[in-house]
Amino acid sequence: MKGNQKDSSEKPIWDRNSSGLSMTRPGRLMIWLMLFISVTYIIYTLKIVSTSHPCEDLTSESILQQRPEKKAVTVTAVTVETAKHEATDLNHVVFGIAASSKLWKQRKEYIKIWYKPKKMRGYVWLDKEVKIKSETGDQENLPPVRISGDTSSFPYTNKQGHRSAIRISRIVSETLMSLDSESKKNVRWFVMGDDDTVFVTDNLIRVLRKYDHEQMYYIGSLSESHLQNIFFSYGMAYGGGGFAISYPLAVALSKMQDRCIKRYPALYGSDDRMQACMAELGVPLTKEIGFHQYDVHGNLFGLLAAHPVTPFVSMHHLDVVEPIFPNMTRVRAIKKLTTPMKIDSAGLLQQSICYDKHKSWTISVSWGFAVQVFRGSFSPREMEMPSRTFLNWYKRADYTAYAFNTRPVSRNHCQKPFVFHMSNAKFDPQLNTTVSEYTRHRVPHPACRWDMANPEEINTIVVYKKPDPHLWTRSPRKNCCRVLQTKRNNTVWINVGVCRAGEVTEVK
């Protein structure tokens, strides 16, 4: 051990050998490394000098001549990139509306409610020419009218349907072909609908912004009728409720659709033909349940008062169902709904559920449409289910015929709801909130012996709600509502808004 310690402590930096002093191995490596770095630096410097431009070329004049060119390229690149990532808006959408000359006189009034020619693009596709009356505002308030191409050469063998289905199924392709090259540049989506369909265009845009318009998308929803979905398809968008097709998909469809249609002469309608071609293209339906076919009869109240947590995009079959507000024509009732639509389209028909614990009431607010007051306590799970105020498409009171859960109108005559329909809505700039009023719909109510406050004393319900344009950029959740206590017995005040931290809709 001692010998080893001595050798270690006396080890020299320079070793002696028969030739005298010599450098150790680490020292030699260090010198070679330094020489390699020096040679590399010299070669690199010579390379720069040999490839540099002569000094006389770098004049102030030549520099000034180059600057504008570089700047122009940069601005162009930024402009293209900005346009590419610009949020989808109405100017990126083209509507194709299927219409019939026989029903044009009455159904054009539905189109006037939602279509704004100065802000939107689209065409109405008819089977033959109709009179456009300037005195009724048709020219100023309707899309341009086009006549569908001749489809007599296409086979149609379905005995229950009508061959107009072929014409209607080609509307997206014909709309694409009707656009010139300049108009096509900023088109991202083609939206199809019927002449008795009303769109909430702000909510339509909210839905479309979720998807990449440069990809192939086929967006829509199913029928409310379970039987309709079985007969046709659970993978098909029902065109009455409207559907959207991205531009790349519309281009691909237009190239093969006529050949595709000829392969399916036995299909019933336009929607199943469209879906058959989508299947050949390999594009499935992307379901957005805010598109409403409304394959039902009767009163839509139960469906509208318990709308799912999704933007309300469209409604169809307005000629089949009753007016959505009582004692009004169908057109006037839809126009009434546009009042809250304009001040807070994102919150339209969204349901909030709360309880008045002092009076033992359950309250359901369908914002912009109606408020219901029930005696007793209903769980949120029950209130989320539409009440059966309607019949299915085959006019039967069969609750198993729907593609969703429903509940009876009332289990006990004391629990028949007191319904308050929206009578007015406005925006208060000082409070930065919407103020909507709901007036009681006067219908007979059976006598009730329950020992609790009687909602029959209430005449008006006032709902305060701040507009929330970012409602659908967050995860889906119902708003919470709170009953505000007041000494006035004939009016109820309610606040609706984003749920606070820890707030839960508990049965009380």
Summary of the structure (lengths in Angstrom):
residues: 508
radius of gyration: 35.0
end to end distance: 87.8
largest distance: 126.1
contacts: 1460
relative contact order: 0.08
helix: 36%
strand: 21%
